Amino acid sequence: MQTQDPSFPPLLTGHAIAAGDDAFAHAVSRAASGKAGAGDLFWSRSLDRLSAAIVLEPESDEVTSVQMLFAAMVAFADAFGAIAPAGIGMFYSWPGRLLVNGAHIGDVRIGIADAPRGASPPWLVVGLAIRMLLDLGPAEPGERPDISSLEEEGAGEVTCTGLLESFSRHFLAWINTWQEDGFAPVRAAWLERAEGHGKDITLDWHGRQLRGRFAAIDETGNLILETGAGVETLDVMD
C-alpha cells in the first residue's frame, strides 16, 4: 500500500494529479501550452496503476530525441530490478511494451512537439504506464494470459511510490549516459532484453502481418526486419 508521496532527485519537480487521470496526456497538454518545462514530472495518485510522465526540452533534433523512448525503457528495467524480488524477468516488445515473464504489464511512450526539420523540438514528454494490480473487467483470470500486472507476476510488494522514485533516478542516470556516450549503450542494453531479438517474429504493422527476423534497431530506434522479400525498416514514430 502506498503511504507517502514520492520524492525525486533535484533535477525533477513532482506534480501530483488525481487518481485515474492520465499523466501522459496531462503532461503533453501542459507542455504544449507552455505551462510545463524541463524536469516537470507528473504522477497520478492511483494505487492500481502507475501513471507518470516527465517533460524534457531536447537539445537535439526530433530523430535523435526519439531515442529517449528506449532510454526510458532501459531505465525502467533497471529501476524495477533494483526493488523487485529476484528472479522476475523484465523484457521489451518493440517499440514501447514492457513485459514480465512474457506478459504485458505496461508501456513507455513519447509525445514530441512539432519542429522544423533538423531543429530541436521545444518539448518532449516521456510517459510511463504500469499495471500494479490486474483488472480485466468481465474477463476471468487466465482468459488473457498475455496481459498481467506486477502483483500477478510476484511483485505485489512493489509500490507506485517506490517504483516511481527508482525510475526517476535511473532515468536521469541513463540520460547522462546517453549525453556522454550516445545511443550505442542504450541500444545495446535495450536489445539485451528485447523479445525476439535475433529470431523470427510476427508483427501486426498497421493492418499488415509482417514476418521476418528481428535483426536490430537502428540509430533512431526503427526496427530492422529481415523478410523473404528483403529488409523492412519499421518507423518507431508511425
C-alpha positions as CSV (number, residue, x, y, z in Angstrom):
1,M,0.0,0.0,0.0
2,Q,1.3,3.4,-1.0
3,T,1.6,5.6,2.2
4,Q,3.5,8.7,1.2
5,D,4.2,10.9,-1.8
6,P,7.3,10.0,-3.8
7,S,10.5,12.2,-3.6
8,F,12.5,12.9,-6.6
9,P,16.1,13.9,-7.5
10,P,16.8,17.7,-7.5
11,L,16.6,17.9,-11.3
12,L,12.9,16.8,-11.2
13,T,9.9,18.6,-9.8
14,G,7.0,16.3,-8.9
15,H,3.3,17.3,-9.6
16,A,0.6,15.0,-8.3
17,I,-2.6,14.7,-10.3
18,A,-5.9,13.0,-9.4
19,A,-6.2,9.2,-9.3
20,G,-7.5,7.9,-12.6
21,D,-6.1,10.8,-14.6
22,D,-3.6,10.1,-17.4
23,A,-0.3,11.6,-16.5
24,F,1.0,11.4,-20.1
25,A,-2.0,13.3,-21.6
26,H,-1.8,15.8,-18.7
27,A,2.0,16.4,-19.3
28,V,1.6,16.8,-23.1
29,S,-1.2,19.3,-22.6
30,R,0.8,21.3,-20.1
31,A,4.0,21.3,-22.1
32,A,2.2,22.3,-25.3
33,S,0.6,25.2,-23.6
34,G,3.9,26.4,-22.1
35,K,2.8,25.6,-18.5
36,A,5.3,22.8,-18.0
37,G,9.0,22.6,-18.8
38,A,12.1,20.5,-18.4
39,G,12.1,18.4,-15.3
40,D,8.4,18.6,-14.5
41,L,7.2,15.1,-13.5
42,F,3.5,14.5,-13.4
43,W,2.2,11.4,-11.5
44,S,-1.2,10.0,-10.7
45,R,-2.3,9.1,-7.2
46,S,-3.7,5.8,-8.4
47,L,-2.6,2.8,-6.5
48,D,-3.6,0.1,-9.0
49,R,-1.8,1.7,-11.9
50,L,1.5,3.7,-12.1
51,S,0.9,6.6,-14.4
52,A,3.7,9.1,-14.7
53,A,5.2,11.5,-17.3
54,I,8.4,13.6,-17.5
55,V,8.8,16.7,-19.6
56,L,12.1,17.2,-21.4
57,E,13.4,20.0,-23.5
58,P,15.7,18.3,-26.1
59,E,18.8,19.9,-27.4
60,S,18.9,17.5,-30.4
61,D,16.7,17.1,-33.4
62,E,13.5,15.0,-33.4
63,V,15.1,11.9,-34.9
64,T,17.7,11.9,-32.1
65,S,15.3,12.9,-29.4
66,V,13.2,9.8,-30.1
67,Q,16.0,7.7,-28.5
68,M,14.6,8.8,-25.2
69,L,11.9,6.1,-25.6
70,F,14.5,3.4,-25.3
71,A,16.5,5.2,-22.6
72,A,13.3,5.2,-20.5
73,M,12.6,1.5,-21.1
74,V,16.1,0.6,-20.1
75,A,15.8,2.8,-17.0
76,F,12.6,1.2,-16.0
77,A,14.1,-2.3,-16.2
78,D,16.9,-1.2,-14.0
79,A,14.6,0.6,-11.6
80,F,12.3,-2.5,-11.4
81,G,15.3,-4.8,-10.9
82,A,16.6,-2.7,-8.1
83,I,13.5,-3.1,-5.9
84,A,11.7,-6.2,-7.2
85,P,12.1,-9.8,-5.9
86,A,14.8,-11.7,-7.5
87,G,14.0,-14.0,-10.5
88,I,11.3,-11.8,-12.2
89,G,12.3,-11.3,-15.8
90,M,11.7,-7.9,-17.4
91,F,11.7,-7.7,-21.2
92,Y,10.6,-5.3,-24.0
93,S,8.5,-5.7,-27.1
94,W,9.2,-3.1,-29.8
95,P,8.5,-0.3,-29.7
96,G,7.4,0.5,-26.2
97,R,5.8,-2.5,-24.5
98,L,7.1,-3.8,-21.1
99,L,6.8,-7.5,-20.4
100,V,7.3,-9.5,-17.2
101,N,7.6,-13.3,-17.6
102,G,6.3,-12.8,-21.2
103,A,3.1,-10.9,-20.2
104,H,2.3,-7.3,-21.0
105,I,2.4,-5.2,-17.8
106,G,2.8,-1.7,-19.2
107,D,4.1,0.7,-21.8
108,V,6.5,3.6,-22.3
109,R,5.6,6.2,-24.9
110,I,6.7,9.6,-26.0
111,G,5.0,12.7,-27.3
112,I,7.0,15.3,-29.1
113,A,6.4,18.8,-30.3
114,D,6.5,19.7,-34.0
115,A,9.7,21.4,-35.1
116,P,11.3,22.3,-38.4
117,R,13.4,19.5,-39.9
118,G,16.8,19.4,-38.1
119,A,15.7,21.7,-35.3
120,S,15.3,20.8,-31.6
121,P,11.6,20.2,-30.6
122,P,10.6,22.7,-27.8
123,W,9.4,19.8,-25.6
124,L,9.3,16.0,-25.4
125,V,7.2,14.0,-22.9
126,V,8.2,10.5,-21.8
127,G,5.2,8.6,-20.3
128,L,5.1,5.5,-18.2
129,A,2.0,3.4,-17.5
130,I,2.3,0.2,-15.4
131,R,-0.4,-2.1,-14.1
132,M,0.3,-2.7,-10.4
133,L,-2.9,-4.7,-10.0
134,L,-4.9,-6.7,-12.6
135,D,-8.3,-5.6,-13.7
136,L,-9.6,-7.4,-16.8
137,G,-13.2,-6.2,-16.4
138,P,-15.6,-9.0,-17.2
139,A,-12.8,-11.4,-18.3
140,E,-11.7,-14.1,-15.9
141,P,-8.1,-14.5,-14.8
142,G,-6.4,-16.8,-17.3
143,E,-8.5,-15.7,-20.2
144,R,-5.9,-13.1,-21.2
145,P,-2.6,-14.7,-20.4
146,D,-0.8,-12.0,-22.5
147,I,-1.9,-9.3,-20.0
148,S,-0.8,-9.2,-16.4
149,S,0.3,-6.9,-13.5
150,L,3.2,-6.7,-11.1
151,E,1.1,-8.3,-8.4
152,E,0.2,-11.2,-10.6
153,E,3.8,-11.7,-11.5
154,G,5.1,-11.9,-8.0
155,A,6.0,-8.3,-7.3
156,G,3.0,-7.3,-5.2
157,E,5.1,-5.6,-2.6
158,V,6.4,-3.1,-5.1
159,T,4.6,0.2,-4.6
160,C,3.9,3.0,-7.1
161,T,5.9,5.3,-4.8
162,G,9.0,3.0,-4.7
163,L,8.9,2.2,-8.4
164,L,8.5,5.9,-9.4
165,E,11.3,7.0,-7.2
166,S,13.6,4.3,-8.5
167,F,12.6,5.0,-12.1
168,S,13.3,8.8,-11.8
169,R,16.8,8.1,-10.5
170,H,17.6,5.5,-13.1
171,F,16.2,7.6,-15.9
172,L,18.4,10.6,-15.1
173,A,21.4,8.2,-14.9
174,W,20.6,6.9,-18.4
175,I,20.1,10.4,-19.8
176,N,23.6,11.2,-18.5
177,T,25.0,8.1,-20.2
178,W,23.2,9.0,-23.4
179,Q,24.6,12.5,-23.3
180,E,28.1,11.3,-22.8
181,D,28.3,8.2,-24.9
182,G,25.4,8.5,-27.4
183,F,22.7,5.9,-28.3
184,A,25.1,2.9,-28.5
185,P,25.0,1.9,-24.8
186,V,21.2,2.5,-24.7
187,R,20.6,0.4,-27.8
188,A,22.8,-2.4,-26.5
189,A,21.1,-2.5,-23.2
190,W,17.7,-2.5,-24.8
191,L,18.5,-5.3,-27.3
192,E,19.7,-7.5,-24.4
193,R,16.1,-7.6,-23.1
194,A,14.2,-7.3,-26.5
195,E,11.8,-10.1,-27.0
196,G,12.5,-12.0,-30.2
197,H,15.8,-10.2,-31.0
198,G,17.8,-12.3,-33.5
199,K,14.8,-14.6,-34.1
200,D,11.8,-14.8,-36.4
201,I,8.9,-12.8,-35.3
202,T,5.4,-11.8,-36.5
203,L,4.2,-8.2,-36.3
204,D,0.8,-6.7,-36.9
205,W,2.0,-3.5,-38.6
206,H,-0.8,-1.1,-39.5
207,G,-3.0,-3.9,-40.6
208,R,-0.2,-5.9,-42.3
209,Q,1.1,-9.2,-41.0
210,L,4.9,-9.0,-41.2
211,R,7.1,-12.0,-40.6
212,G,10.8,-12.0,-40.5
213,R,14.0,-12.0,-38.5
214,F,14.2,-9.2,-35.9
215,A,17.8,-8.1,-36.8
216,A,18.2,-4.9,-34.7
217,I,17.0,-1.4,-34.2
218,D,18.8,1.5,-36.0
219,E,20.1,4.8,-34.6
220,T,16.6,6.2,-34.3
221,G,15.0,3.1,-32.8
222,N,13.4,1.9,-36.0
223,L,13.0,-1.9,-36.2
224,I,15.0,-3.7,-38.9
225,L,13.1,-6.8,-40.0
226,E,14.7,-9.2,-42.5
227,T,12.0,-10.8,-44.6
228,G,12.0,-13.2,-47.5
229,A,11.3,-10.1,-49.7
230,G,14.2,-8.1,-48.3
231,V,14.8,-5.8,-45.4
232,E,12.0,-3.7,-44.0
233,T,12.6,-0.8,-41.7
234,L,9.7,0.0,-39.4
235,D,9.4,3.6,-38.2
236,V,9.3,3.9,-34.5
237,M,7.1,7.0,-34.7
238,D,4.5,5.6,-37.1
